[in-house]
Amino acid sequence: IQGVEFTIDRVGKAAGATLADALQELHAVAGKAIVFIIDEAQHVARVDEKMAVMAALKAARDALNGKGDNLYLVMSGSDRDKLLRLVHGNGAPFFGATIHPLPVLGRDYVAYAAGQLVRAHPGLEIDNDRLAAIFNRYDHRPEFFEEDIGKAISPLAGPPHGFLDRLEQLAAGREEV
């Protein structure tokens, strides 16, 4: 945003602004709520330095929201037990906050993926039920599913009619790890 100046590597340091100060200035210039989205937030629960950053974010949220400046923190993660470390216990940076489960990707996503595959490979025949069962083996996680689709659909992998068999083999390989 034009007009906001601070050196990010100095935020939180003795000679620099606090995270709350930097975010308050950002809010003042933007005139809008600030939303931080932290993906795979459970990874911070393993490192003390990162937990300190989370504590600073909570302090910034409390400071801004106490003045009516809106700072929202949205955290997602795939390990509920580790996410709970951020909200349960006296040392948790977000003690008392709630965790809301998000719906997992399912048949709608699989139908979308199948549609994209057929558009890109018009001769490809896909059984959506079988593809959904394969996606379940990926624990509803699209990143590995999509990566393996690329491997299974490659012309170097084999003919189009063996696509689902190859994808099942790749899924089985991921389950073994």
QUIBELKA-V974770 format. One record per residue. N is the residue number from 0. PHI is phi as a letter, one per 30 degrees, with the letter a starting at -180 (NA if undefined). Layout:
{{N & PHI} {N & PHI}}
This chain:
{{0 & NA} {1 & d} {2 & j} {3 & c} {4 & b} {5 & a} {6 & c} {7 & d} {8 & d} {9 & c} {10 & d} {11 & i} {12 & d} {13 & e} {14 & c} {15 & c} {16 & d} {17 & d} {18 & e} {19 & d} {20 & d} {21 & d} {22 & d} {23 & d} {24 & d} {25 & e} {26 & d} {27 & d} {28 & d} {29 & d} {30 & i} {31 & b} {32 & d} {33 & c} {34 & b} {35 & c} {36 & c} {37 & c} {38 & d} {39 & h} {40 & d} {41 & d} {42 & d} {43 & d} {44 & d} {45 & c} {46 & b} {47 & e} {48 & d} {49 & d} {50 & d} {51 & d} {52 & d} {53 & d} {54 & d} {55 & d} {56 & d} {57 & d} {58 & d} {59 & d} {60 & d} {61 & d} {62 & d} {63 & d} {64 & d} {65 & d} {66 & c} {67 & i} {68 & d} {69 & d} {70 & c} {71 & c} {72 & c} {73 & c} {74 & b} {75 & b} {76 & a} {77 & c} {78 & b} {79 & e} {80 & d} {81 & d} {82 & d} {83 & d} {84 & d} {85 & d} {86 & b} {87 & c} {88 & j} {89 & d} {90 & d} {91 & d} {92 & d} {93 & c} {94 & e} {95 & j} {96 & d} {97 & c} {98 & c} {99 & c} {100 & d} {101 & c} {102 & d} {103 & d} {104 & d} {105 & b} {106 & d} {107 & d} {108 & d} {109 & d} {110 & d} {111 & d} {112 & e} {113 & d} {114 & d} {115 & d} {116 & d} {117 & d} {118 & d} {119 & d} {120 & b} {121 & e} {122 & d} {123 & d} {124 & c} {125 & b} {126 & c} {127 & d} {128 & d} {129 & d} {130 & d} {131 & d} {132 & d} {133 & d} {134 & e} {135 & e} {136 & d} {137 & d} {138 & h} {139 & i} {140 & c} {141 & d} {142 & d} {143 & d} {144 & e} {145 & d} {146 & d} {147 & d} {148 & e} {149 & e} {150 & d} {151 & d} {152 & c} {153 & e} {154 & d} {155 & d} {156 & d} {157 & k} {158 & d} {159 & e} {160 & d} {161 & c} {162 & e} {163 & d} {164 & d} {165 & d} {166 & d} {167 & d} {168 & d} {169 & d} {170 & d} {171 & d} {172 & d} {173 & d} {174 & d} {175 & d} {176 & d}}
